């Protein structure tokens, strides 16, 4: 068996990236050849069978040159025509079985998802995949509406938390921020419009009226970095907001474990890995209600500054002792591996 993974590869670190890395590590530990084609604009030099093509043509050249039994495409966020084209290409490769994991858990309830019908381009493309993995029942139902046969669908949650560790010391800049701020509010995600980060920046100004040493730490990279830096610089409390960019996953886990609250304010979101990591580490989470948050998360309406501030104040007043959740196993990654074997043995 030889597996080729396509999708976002860190840095930056996000939920889809975490799942893709976990699958690759699982395969390599079992001596299964596995390569990756990174499909994001965050590129490095290609090394160790992790390829970073600079264009769609570069992706096409790699797909035609590399020989693998399984081609596994990982999609998250909005489903653009470019990604649909990439999906179709994966199903056309000779001698390879095609697998899709659709990570956008909230897509089914979005206007684009509600418009899903059999006689659409999406339906035609997705029906060509040998297997499709959905991350929640709503996504599975969406693919059923698009005409994908039930035997080709699998419900596999993307979370792999068994190896969580936060023992790595934080970089001095982060350590200093924690030393000089209490409480620390944390966001871990991409700097993109769907994460509604300006709302968190505004909330900090209100919260500092009651919690005078409060700080906001934003971990992640993305297209809004300069815009967010400008917003932060315009605030009288700018020195209490740290936009630190992307960091290695163990460092992000260390910050999650050390912060007082993790925030997940989103306009569009699925079943976030970062939220589950925070709960696993015993860190309180306040998140926008998207209909699929795990138990234990404080839910607020989307883009509601008052609700966010009230939830933060309530959580910070409680200061309940932290309790770690039992470690999750690797059953989800094993399920993906079993799916590969099912395809290669038929």
LINLIN-V552328 format. One line per field, one symbol per residue. psi: psi as a letter, one per 30 degrees, with the letter a starting at -180 (. if undefined). burial: 1 if it has 16 or more other C-alpha atoms within 10 Angstrom, else 0. A space follows every 10 residues. Layout:
BEGIN
psi->???
burial->???
END
This chain:
BEGIN
psi->kkkkkkakkl llkaeeeeee eeeeeeeefg hjkklkjkgl fjkakklhgj kikfleeeee eeefekjlek jjkkklakjl eeeeeeeeee ffkkgkkkkk kjfiffeefl eeefgkleil eeeeefffke kkkkfleeee eeeeefgkke ffkkjjkgkj gfgkkhfkkk leeeeeeeeg kjlkkkkjal ileffhfeee eeeeeeeffe jfgklkkjkl lafgeeeeee eeffkfgefg kjjgakllee eeeeeeffle kkkijlfklb jkeeeeeeee fgkkkklkjg ggklkfkkkl lkhjeeeeee eeeeeeeehk kkjklkkkag eeeeeeeeee eeefg.
burial->0111111111 1111111111 1111011000 0001111111 0010000001 1110000010 0010001111 1111111000 0001011101 1000011111 1111111110 0010011000 0111111111 1111110111 1111111100 0011111111 1001010001 0000001100 1111111111 1100111011 1011101000 1001111111 1100100100 0100000101 1110111011 1111111111 1111111111 1111111111 1111111111 0010001111 1110101110 1100100000 0000000001 0110010001 001000
END
